[in-house]
Amino acid sequence: NAGVTQTPKFRILKIGQSMTLQCTQDMNHNYMYWYRQDPGMGLKLIYYSVGAGITDKGEVPNGYNVSRSTTEDFPLRLELAAPSQTSVYFCASRHRSGPAGELFFGEGSRLTVL
Amino acid sequence: GQNIDQPTEMTATEGAIVQINCTYQTSGFNGLFWYQQHAGEAPTFLSYNVLDGLEEKGRFSSFLSRSKGYSYLLLKELQMKDSASYLCAVTPPGDSSYKLIFGSGTRLLVRP
């Protein structure tokens, strides 16, 4: 019963490098989300998707890109990494078509940009 | 837009009751969630309120007043394991209802 799986769990990047954070879910959820959480802070929505082929910006999309080619996968791409992107990134999914569905989170990916 | 306010930190004693408040200024919302997050872990769902009133679930209860833009999470019979951050989140209305927007969270420390 895997739920939401994120890889990698930890990564150190140099300024200007690029990378992709992987996220996959096996619950057949339509809705998927990427959040970032800075130390001592709440979660900020980066991008979200309501189904395969459909993505939209959240609160803090600059510096990131996403794609949703399948229901299961929702990778987050960081282009030209900057120190401001040092954070913990959480992928999440939900099932209910209305607003009441709870989010299921992955374990998080801790990214440091030096 | 949404502006969600929570106290940054709270301290309480084991066995006591604590109330964590959440106030929000939004143009409308569909519902309000509470999540618990232990240090170094992912958030986990606690409760969801869409109607005014109190929702009780074991030691945890959540209250919502739409007219006052106010919610609280009530934790009874506090245990050491309740030391965590508690995040309030709202779902905006209309086409944005797919989103879940979080407040900054309240760090609760439970002392013996």
Boltz contact constraints between the chains, C-beta under 6 A:
constraints:
  - contact:
      token1: [A, 31]
      token2: [B, 98]
      max_distance: 6.0
  - contact:
      token1: [A, 41]
      token2: [B, 104]
      max_distance: 6.0
  - contact:
      token1: [A, 42]
      token2: [B, 87]
      max_distance: 6.0
  - contact:
      token1: [A, 42]
      token2: [B, 102]
      max_distance: 6.0
  - contact:
      token1: [A, 42]
      token2: [B, 103]
      max_distance: 6.0
  - contact:
      token1: [A, 42]
      token2: [B, 104]
      max_distance: 6.0
  - contact:
      token1: [A, 42]
      token2: [B, 105]
      max_distance: 6.0
  - contact:
      token1: [A, 43]
      token2: [B, 102]
      max_distance: 6.0
  - contact:
      token1: [A, 50]
      token2: [B, 98]
      max_distance: 6.0
  - contact:
      token1: [A, 90]
      token2: [B, 42]
      max_distance: 6.0
  - contact:
      token1: [A, 99]
      token2: [B, 30]
      max_distance: 6.0
  - contact:
      token1: [A, 99]
      token2: [B, 31]
      max_distance: 6.0
  - contact:
      token1: [A, 99]
      token2: [B, 91]
      max_distance: 6.0
  - contact:
      token1: [A, 99]
      token2: [B, 97]
      max_distance: 6.0
  - contact:
      token1: [A, 100]
      token2: [B, 31]
      max_distance: 6.0
  - contact:
      token1: [A, 100]
      token2: [B, 48]
      max_distance: 6.0
  - contact:
      token1: [A, 102]
      token2: [B, 45]
      max_distance: 6.0
  - contact:
      token1: [A, 105]
      token2: [B, 42]
      max_distance: 6.0
  - contact:
      token1: [A, 105]
      token2: [B, 43]
      max_distance: 6.0
  - contact:
      token1: [A, 107]
      token2: [B, 42]
      max_distance: 6.0
  - contact:
      token1: [A, 108]
      token2: [B, 42]
      max_distance: 6.0
